[in-house]
Amino acid sequence: MPLPDARGSARGLLVSGVLDPVSLGTLSPGQWDVLIRQARLSRLLGRLAVGLEACGLLASVPIGPRQHLEWAIARVNTQAEELGWELSCIEEALSGLDVPVILLKGAAYHVAGLAFAGGRLFGDIDIMVAPEALPRVEAALMLKGWVNSHHDDYDQRYYREWMHELPPMQHIRRGTTLDVHHSILPPTARLKTRPDLLMDAAMTLDGCFFRVLAPEDRVLHSATHLFFSEGEMAGGLRDLLDLDGMIRGFSGDEDWRRLLLRAAEIGLERPLFMALHYLDRLVGTPVPGDVLDLARRRYPVGFGGAVLDWGLRMSLSPSDTLDRGVPRRLSEWLLIIRGHWQKMPPHLLVMHLGRKAFVRQS
């Protein structure tokens, strides 16, 4: 059942529950069942649970769904402890290199103390360092137990020559995964950006070894990751709500001016405008009218734009079942194809897909 937001537009039960837990009111058992399943599959159960607890509403939730929410809170608390320990281990490995290390995505949101990150669950840690520092960073991490999780020669070449990160690294004892980036987009991607500018503007935090991206750069990175990366949208709604949380932290016209200028400066206007378009349509994020008009004018038009809009709306809408159905599977397939097309020129894409098809058949 769609619920109205403050601007009068309809938004789904899950989005309303995450952004305004009080709006849930008294749900029927069937609605709670749908809500819990949607939250779990959208990777938003922790955020929903923490929001209900913060509003003092958790105790009023029926026992069945409350048990799921309490489990999520326990997992959130455990992850916070695990994150603190893992970051201390990474700091121990890299602190002697005199290399700026920038946290990205979920870990960065937690370390920066962003309000929406309180219940956000994530599976790995992402860092970014300058390209010239990669060999030293990788060697230092390997000395402390992180190893490449991809051993095939082709996969090693794929990551090291064409991608914006090293092959994912996994700790041999703890099993934790660390992604070491040198950019936010592959060098082969059609969309070109300036990772050096992101690194130069990264902020230090009091008493913290790690740096985080500047506020406007966090928005641009999140939008780029969501709309111009692999095309994998399993956590797409969670990432869209991350963007909502960042933008709601803006204090006025000056923040919007900086964001738009920064997007133009580092070449990320397209993902920003796409993000603003769907934040307005699916979430109801407060975006100034002139900025929203600009985003709408820049959205792809014609048949291609209509197909893209259908695929993104389908994939960003929460599901309450693992049986995704033909329309959702088709939308996922289209977005994965688009994601690969965005990150590789045709000759590399044909070679890469041919290689993957051969490996699966052998």
Backbone hydrogen bonds, N-H to C=O, Kabsch-Sander energy under -0.5 kcal/mol:
donor,donor_aa,acceptor,acceptor_aa,energy
3,L,11,R,-3.1
5,D,9,S,-2.4
8,G,5,D,-1.9
11,R,3,L,-2.3
16,S,12,G,-2.4
17,G,13,L,-2.4
18,V,14,L,-2.3
19,L,15,V,-2.4
20,D,16,S,-2.5
23,S,20,D,-2.1
24,L,21,P,-1.7
25,G,22,V,-1.2
27,L,25,G,-0.8
32,W,28,S,-2.4
33,D,29,P,-2.2
34,V,30,G,-2.1
35,L,31,Q,-2.8
36,I,32,W,-2.7
37,R,33,D,-2.0
38,Q,34,V,-2.8
39,A,35,L,-2.6
40,R,36,I,-2.3
41,L,37,R,-2.4
42,S,38,Q,-1.9
43,R,40,R,-1.2
44,L,39,A,-3.3
45,L,39,A,-1.0
48,L,44,L,-2.5
49,A,45,L,-2.5
50,V,46,G,-2.6
51,G,47,R,-2.1
52,L,48,L,-2.1
53,E,49,A,-2.4
54,A,50,V,-2.4
55,C,51,G,-1.5
56,G,53,E,-1.4
57,L,52,L,-2.7
58,L,52,L,-0.8
60,S,57,L,-0.9
61,V,58,L,-1.5
66,R,62,P,-2.5
67,Q,63,I,-1.9
68,H,64,G,-1.0
69,L,65,P,-2.1
70,E,66,R,-3.0
71,W,67,Q,-2.0
72,A,68,H,-2.0
73,I,69,L,-2.1
74,A,70,E,-2.2
75,R,71,W,-2.3
76,V,72,A,-2.5
77,N,73,I,-2.4
78,T,74,A,-2.3
79,Q,75,R,-2.7
80,A,76,V,-2.0
81,E,77,N,-1.6
82,E,78,T,-2.5
83,L,79,Q,-3.1
84,G,80,A,-2.1
85,W,81,E,-2.0
86,E,82,E,-2.8
87,L,83,L,-2.8
88,S,84,G,-1.7
89,C,85,W,-1.8
90,I,86,E,-2.2
91,E,87,L,-2.6
92,E,88,S,-2.1
93,A,89,C,-1.8
94,L,90,I,-2.0
95,S,91,E,-2.4
97,L,94,L,-1.8
98,D,95,S,-0.6
102,I,100,P,-0.5
102,I,128,M,-2.4
103,L,101,V,-0.5
103,L,211,R,-3.0
104,L,126,D,-2.5
107,A,104,L,-0.7
108,A,104,L,-0.8
109,Y,105,K,-2.2
110,H,106,G,-2.0
111,V,107,A,-2.5
112,A,108,A,-2.5
113,G,110,H,-1.1
114,L,109,Y,-2.2
117,A,114,L,-1.6
118,G,115,A,-1.2
119,G,116,F,-0.5
120,R,117,A,-1.1
125,I,177,T,-1.9
126,D,104,L,-0.6
127,I,179,D,-2.7
128,M,102,I,-2.2
129,V,181,H,-2.5
133,A,130,A,-1.7
134,L,130,A,-0.5
134,L,131,P,-1.3
137,V,133,A,-2.6
138,E,134,L,-3.0
139,A,135,P,-2.2
140,A,136,R,-2.4
141,L,137,V,-2.3
142,M,138,E,-2.3
143,L,139,A,-1.8
144,K,140,A,-0.7
144,K,141,L,-0.8
145,G,142,M,-1.5
146,W,141,L,-2.2
147,V,170,Q,-2.3
149,S,168,P,-2.9
151,H,149,S,-0.5
156,Q,152,D,-2.4
157,R,153,D,-2.2
158,Y,154,Y,-3.0
159,Y,155,D,-2.3
160,R,156,Q,-2.5
161,E,157,R,-2.5
162,W,157,R,-0.7
162,W,158,Y,-1.4
163,M,158,Y,-0.8
163,M,159,Y,-1.0
166,L,180,V,-2.6
169,M,178,L,-2.8
170,Q,147,V,-3.0
171,H,176,T,-2.4
172,I,145,G,-2.6
175,G,171,H,-1.6
178,L,169,M,-3.2
179,D,125,I,-2.8
180,V,178,L,-0.6
181,H,127,I,-3.4
181,H,179,D,-0.7
182,H,164,H,-2.4
183,S,164,H,-1.3
188,T,162,W,-0.8
189,A,186,P,-1.5
190,R,342,Q,-2.8
191,L,342,Q,-0.5
192,K,190,R,-0.6
194,R,266,I,-0.6
197,L,194,R,-0.8
198,L,194,R,-1.2
199,M,195,P,-2.4
200,D,196,D,-2.4
201,A,197,L,-1.6
202,A,199,M,-0.9
203,M,212,V,-3.4
205,L,210,F,-0.7
208,C,205,L,-2.1
211,R,101,V,-2.6
212,V,203,M,-2.2
213,L,103,L,-0.6
218,R,214,A,-2.3
219,V,215,P,-1.6
220,L,216,E,-2.0
221,H,217,D,-2.7
222,S,218,R,-2.6
223,A,219,V,-2.5
224,T,220,L,-2.3
225,H,221,H,-2.8
226,L,222,S,-2.0
227,F,223,A,-2.5
228,F,224,T,-2.4
233,M,231,G,-0.6
236,G,233,M,-2.0
239,D,235,G,-2.3
240,L,236,G,-2.3
241,L,237,L,-2.2
242,D,238,R,-1.8
243,L,239,D,-2.0
244,D,240,L,-1.9
245,G,241,L,-2.2
246,M,242,D,-2.2
247,I,243,L,-2.6
248,R,244,D,-2.4
249,G,245,G,-0.6
249,G,246,M,-0.9
250,F,247,I,-2.0
255,D,252,G,-0.7
256,W,252,G,-1.4
257,R,253,D,-2.5
258,R,254,E,-2.3
259,L,255,D,-2.1
260,L,256,W,-2.4
261,L,257,R,-2.3
262,R,258,R,-2.6
263,A,259,L,-2.4
264,A,260,L,-1.8
265,E,261,L,-2.3
266,I,262,R,-2.3
267,G,263,A,-0.5
267,G,264,A,-0.5
268,L,263,A,-2.6
269,E,263,A,-0.5
272,L,268,L,-1.4
273,F,269,E,-2.8
274,M,270,R,-2.1
275,A,271,P,-2.4
276,L,272,L,-2.5
277,H,273,F,-2.1
278,Y,274,M,-2.0
279,L,275,A,-2.3
280,D,276,L,-2.0
281,R,277,H,-2.0
282,L,278,Y,-2.6
283,V,278,Y,-0.6
283,V,279,L,-1.1
284,G,279,L,-2.0
285,T,279,L,-1.8
287,V,285,T,-0.8
292,L,288,P,-2.5
293,D,289,G,-2.4
294,L,290,D,-1.7
295,A,291,V,-2.2
296,R,292,L,-2.4
297,R,293,D,-2.0
298,R,294,L,-1.4
299,Y,296,R,-0.9
305,G,301,V,-1.2
306,A,302,G,-2.0
307,V,303,F,-2.5
308,L,304,G,-2.4
309,D,305,G,-2.5
310,W,306,A,-2.3
311,G,307,V,-2.6
312,L,308,L,-2.7
313,R,309,D,-2.6
314,M,310,W,-2.3
315,S,311,G,-2.2
316,L,312,L,-2.4
317,S,313,R,-0.9
324,R,322,L,-1.4
328,R,324,R,-0.7
329,R,325,G,-2.2
330,L,326,V,-2.7
331,S,327,P,-2.3
332,E,328,R,-2.4
333,W,329,R,-2.3
334,L,330,L,-2.5
335,L,331,S,-2.2
336,I,332,E,-2.2
337,I,333,W,-2.4
338,R,334,L,-2.5
339,G,335,L,-2.8
340,H,336,I,-2.4
341,W,337,I,-2.5
342,Q,338,R,-2.3
343,K,339,G,-1.3
344,M,340,H,-1.3
349,L,345,P,-2.5
350,V,346,P,-2.6
351,M,347,H,-1.8
352,H,348,L,-2.9
353,L,349,L,-2.8
354,G,350,V,-2.2
355,R,351,M,-2.2
356,K,352,H,-2.4
357,A,353,L,-2.4
358,F,354,G,-2.2
359,V,355,R,-2.5
360,R,356,K,-2.1
361,Q,357,A,-1.5
362,S,358,F,-1.5
